[in-house]
Amino acid sequence: MVGSRRTLLIAFAGLAAAAVAAPGFGGDASTIQLVETRAAAPNFVGISKWFNSAPLSISDLRGKVVLVDFWTYGCYNCVNTLPYVTKLYDTYKDKGLVVVGIHTPEFPFERSAGNVQAALKRHGITYPVAQDNDSATWNAWRNQYCAGPIHR
């Protein structure tokens, strides 16, 4: 996830909307551009481990406001957004907001469950996080980013 854009996926009652945040995303709504909507949010698939939660599925979350954040602890851009995501969660979790982090590693060292757990502790993340080591959920949600000439 070395690209200059971050993808935040927000699901409302099972509908998914993908928003691309401009470089330097700091939570300012003016920097977010809606790029796609879908009739139904894909399920979380190929997850090797769940942190801070029992395994979740989209059907478990139907009827709730859900922010799905794809990230990896080795990505500077991803890490820079974590304070904003955790602040949203802390502020609105008691009002019904559900945040689900999908940790999709780019490098082999990011696949270690122990390293992911340490990153969760380091960044104060208490919301559910899925470890998507094979990018199965990433691909199911049709995520893309561009890092120069290489496209993921």
FENPETA-V303162 format. One record per pair of residues at least 24 apart in sequence whose C-alpha atoms are under 10 Angstrom apart, sorted by sequence separation. I is the first residue (numbers start at 1). J is the second residue. D is the distance in Angstrom with one decimal. If there is no record, write none. Layout:
# FENPETA-V303162
I_J_D + I_J_D
This chain:
# FENPETA-V303162
8_32_9.3 + 14_38_9.4 + 15_39_5.5 + 16_40_6.0 + 17_41_8.4 + 101_125_9.2 + 7_32_9.7 + 9_34_9.8 + 14_39_8.0 + 15_40_4.7 + 16_41_4.8 + 101_126_10.0 + 108_133_9.0 + 6_32_9.8 + 8_34_9.9 + 11_37_9.6 + 14_40_5.5 + 15_41_5.5 + 16_42_8.3 + 101_127_7.4 + 102_128_8.6 + 103_129_6.7 + 104_130_8.5 + 105_131_8.3 + 107_133_9.7 + 9_36_9.8 + 10_37_9.8 + 11_38_9.5 + 13_40_9.0 + 14_41_5.6 + 15_42_9.2 + 99_126_9.6 + 100_127_6.4 + 101_128_6.2 + 102_129_5.6 + 103_130_5.9 + 104_131_6.5 + 105_132_7.3 + 106_133_8.7 + 7_35_9.9 + 9_37_9.8 + 12_40_9.6 + 13_41_9.2 + 14_42_8.8 + 65_93_10.0 + 99_127_6.1 + 100_128_5.2 + 101_129_4.3 + 102_130_4.9 + 103_131_5.0 + 104_132_4.9 + 105_133_6.0 + 106_134_9.8 + 11_40_8.6 + 12_41_9.0 + 14_43_9.9 + 72_101_9.4 + 98_127_7.9 + 99_128_6.9 + 100_129_5.7 + 101_130_6.2 + 102_131_6.2 + 103_132_5.7 + 104_133_5.8 + 105_134_8.3 + 106_135_9.1 + 11_41_6.8 + 65_95_9.8 + 66_96_8.7 + 67_97_7.6 + 68_98_8.4 + 69_99_7.4 + 70_100_8.6 + 71_101_7.1 + 72_102_8.1 + 73_103_7.7 + 75_105_8.9 + 98_128_8.7 + 99_129_8.6 + 100_130_7.5 + 101_131_8.6 + 102_132_6.4 + 103_133_7.7 + 104_134_7.7 + 105_135_7.8 + 10_41_9.2 + 65_96_6.8 + 66_97_6.0 + 67_98_6.3 + 68_99_5.9 + 69_100_6.3 + 70_101_6.0 + 71_102_6.2 + 72_103_5.1 + 73_104_9.0 + 74_105_7.8 + 75_106_8.3 + 101_132_9.9 + 102_133_9.6 + 104_135_5.9 + 9_41_9.3 + 64_96_6.8 + 65_97_5.3 + 66_98_4.7 + 67_99_4.8 + 68_100_4.9 + 69_101_4.8 + 70_102_4.7 + 71_103_5.1 + 72_104_5.6 + 73_105_7.9 + 74_106_7.8 + 75_107_9.7 + 103_135_9.0 + 104_136_8.9 + 64_97_7.1 + 65_98_6.2 + 66_99_5.6 + 67_100_6.3 + 68_101_5.8 + 69_102_6.0 + 70_103_6.0 + 71_104_6.0 + 72_105_5.4 + 73_106_9.5 + 74_107_7.9 + 102_135_9.5 + 104_137_8.4 + 64_98_7.1 + 65_99_8.6 + 66_100_7.3 + 67_101_8.3 + 68_102_7.0 + 69_103_8.3 + 70_104_6.6 + 71_105_7.7 + 72_106_7.3 + 93_127_9.2 + 103_137_9.8 + 104_138_7.1 + 70_105_9.7 + 71_106_9.5 + 72_107_9.3 + 74_109_8.9 + 75_110_9.9 + 90_125_9.8 + 102_137_7.9 + 103_138_9.3 + 74_110_6.8 + 89_125_9.3 + 90_126_9.1 + 102_138_8.1 + 61_98_8.2 + 73_110_7.2 + 86_123_8.6 + 89_126_8.9 + 90_127_9.1 + 72_110_7.3 + 86_124_7.7 + 87_125_9.9 + 89_127_7.5 + 72_111_9.5 + 86_125_6.5 + 79_119_9.6 + 83_123_7.7 + 85_125_9.1 + 86_126_8.1 + 82_123_7.3 + 83_124_8.8 + 86_127_8.0 + 73_115_8.7 + 74_116_9.8 + 82_124_9.1 + 83_125_9.1 + 85_127_9.8 + 15_58_10.0 + 73_116_7.2 + 82_125_8.3 + 14_58_7.0 + 56_100_9.0 + 72_116_8.5 + 79_123_8.4 + 13_58_9.4 + 14_59_7.7 + 73_118_9.7 + 74_119_9.3 + 13_59_9.5 + 14_60_9.8 + 73_119_6.4 + 106_152_9.7 + 11_58_9.2 + 14_61_7.5 + 15_62_8.9 + 53_100_9.7 + 72_119_9.3 + 73_120_8.6 + 13_61_7.6 + 14_62_5.2 + 15_63_9.5 + 12_61_9.2 + 13_62_5.0 + 14_63_6.7 + 11_61_9.1 + 12_62_7.9 + 13_63_3.9 + 14_64_7.9 + 15_65_9.7 + 16_66_9.2 + 17_67_9.8 + 18_68_9.6 + 51_101_9.4 + 73_123_9.4 + 11_62_8.9 + 12_63_6.9 + 13_64_5.4 + 14_65_8.7 + 15_66_9.8 + 16_67_9.5 + 50_101_9.7 + 11_63_9.3 + 12_64_6.3 + 13_65_6.5 + 14_66_8.7 + 16_68_9.5 + 25_77_8.7 + 50_102_9.4 + 11_64_8.0 + 12_65_4.9 + 13_66_8.2 + 24_77_8.1 + 50_103_9.8 + 11_65_6.1 + 12_66_6.3 + 23_77_8.4 + 26_80_8.3 + 27_81_8.1 + 10_65_7.6 + 11_66_5.0 + 12_67_8.7 + 25_80_8.5 + 26_81_6.9 + 47_102_8.9 + 10_66_5.7 + 11_67_6.3 + 24_80_8.6 + 25_81_7.2 + 26_82_10.0 + 27_83_9.7 + 47_103_9.5 + 9_66_8.4 + 10_67_4.4 + 11_68_7.5 + 24_81_9.0 + 26_83_9.3 + 27_84_6.4 + 47_104_9.7 + 9_67_5.9 + 10_68_5.8 + 26_84_7.1 + 27_85_8.6 + 44_102_8.7 + 71_129_9.9 + 8_67_7.2 + 9_68_5.0 + 10_69_8.3 + 25_84_9.4 + 26_85_10.0 + 70_129_9.5 + 72_131_9.5 + 8_68_6.3 + 9_69_6.3 + 68_128_10.0 + 69_129_9.1 + 70_130_9.5 + 72_132_9.8 + 7_68_9.1 + 8_69_5.2 + 9_70_8.0 + 27_88_9.5 + 68_129_9.5 + 71_132_9.9 + 7_69_7.3 + 8_70_6.8 + 51_113_9.2 + 70_132_9.4 + 6_69_9.1 + 7_70_6.8 + 8_71_9.3 + 48_111_9.7 + 50_113_9.5 + 6_70_8.3 + 7_71_8.7 + 49_113_7.7 + 6_71_8.5 + 48_113_9.0 + 51_116_8.9 + 52_117_9.5 + 51_117_7.5 + 70_137_9.4 + 71_138_9.9 + 52_120_9.3 + 70_138_7.6 + 1_70_9.3 + 51_120_8.7 + 1_71_7.5 + 2_72_9.9 + 1_72_7.4 + 6_77_7.3 + 7_78_9.5 + 1_73_9.9 + 2_74_9.1 + 3_75_9.2 + 4_76_10.0 + 5_77_8.0 + 6_78_7.2 + 56_128_8.5 + 1_74_8.6 + 2_75_6.2 + 3_76_9.8 + 4_77_7.4 + 5_78_9.4 + 52_125_8.6 + 53_126_9.1 + 55_128_8.7 + 56_129_9.6 + 70_143_9.0 + 1_75_6.1 + 2_76_7.7 + 3_77_8.1 + 51_125_9.7 + 52_126_6.1 + 53_127_7.7 + 54_128_8.2 + 55_129_9.4 + 56_130_8.7 + 1_76_8.8 + 2_77_7.4 + 3_78_9.9 + 6_81_8.8 + 51_126_8.6 + 52_127_6.1 + 53_128_5.2 + 54_129_9.9 + 55_130_8.0 + 1_77_8.0 + 2_78_8.8 + 51_127_8.2 + 52_128_4.9 + 53_129_7.5 + 54_130_9.8 + 1_78_7.7 + 8_85_9.8 + 51_128_5.8 + 52_129_6.6 + 53_130_8.9 + 50_128_7.0 + 51_129_5.1 + 52_130_9.0 + 50_129_5.8 + 51_130_6.3 + 49_129_8.5 + 50_130_4.6 + 51_131_7.9 + 49_130_6.0 + 50_131_6.2 + 47_129_9.9 + 48_130_7.6 + 49_131_5.2 + 50_132_9.3 + 47_130_6.1 + 48_131_5.7 + 49_132_7.9 + 46_130_9.6 + 47_131_5.6 + 48_132_6.4 + 49_133_9.1 + 45_130_9.6 + 46_131_8.7 + 47_132_4.9 + 48_133_6.8 + 44_130_8.3 + 46_132_6.5 + 47_133_7.2 + 48_134_8.6 + 11_98_9.7 + 45_132_8.1 + 46_133_8.0 + 47_134_8.1 + 10_98_9.8 + 44_132_8.8 + 46_134_7.0 + 47_135_8.7 + 10_99_9.1 + 45_134_9.7 + 46_135_7.7 + 47_136_7.6 + 10_100_9.9 + 45_135_8.9 + 46_136_5.2 + 47_137_7.5 + 9_100_9.8 + 45_136_5.8 + 46_137_6.5 + 44_136_8.1 + 45_137_5.1 + 46_138_9.6 + 8_101_10.0 + 44_137_5.3 + 45_138_8.9 + 43_137_7.4 + 44_138_8.7 + 45_139_9.4 + 46_140_9.7 + 42_137_8.1 + 45_140_7.6 + 42_138_9.9 + 44_140_7.9 + 45_141_9.9 + 42_139_9.8 + 43_140_7.6 + 44_141_8.8 + 42_140_6.2 + 43_141_8.3 + 41_140_9.3 + 42_141_6.0 + 41_141_7.6 + 42_142_9.3 + 1_104_8.6 + 38_141_9.9 + 1_105_8.1 + 2_106_8.5 + 1_106_6.4 + 1_107_9.7 + 18_141_9.2 + 18_142_9.9 + 16_141_9.2 + 18_143_9.0 + 20_145_10.0 + 9_141_8.9 + 9_143_9.6 + 8_143_9.9 + 7_143_7.7 + 7_144_8.5 + 6_144_9.7 + 7_145_8.4 + 5_144_9.8 + 6_145_8.0 + 5_145_7.0 + 3_144_9.6 + 4_145_8.2 + 5_146_8.1 + 3_145_6.0 + 4_146_7.7 + 5_147_9.3 + 1_144_9.2 + 2_145_8.3 + 3_146_5.3 + 4_147_7.3 + 1_145_7.0 + 2_146_8.0 + 3_147_4.4 + 4_148_9.4 + 1_146_8.4 + 2_147_5.8 + 3_148_7.6 + 1_147_7.7 + 2_148_9.1 + 3_150_9.6 + 3_151_9.2 + 3_152_9.6 + 2_152_10.0 + 1_152_8.4
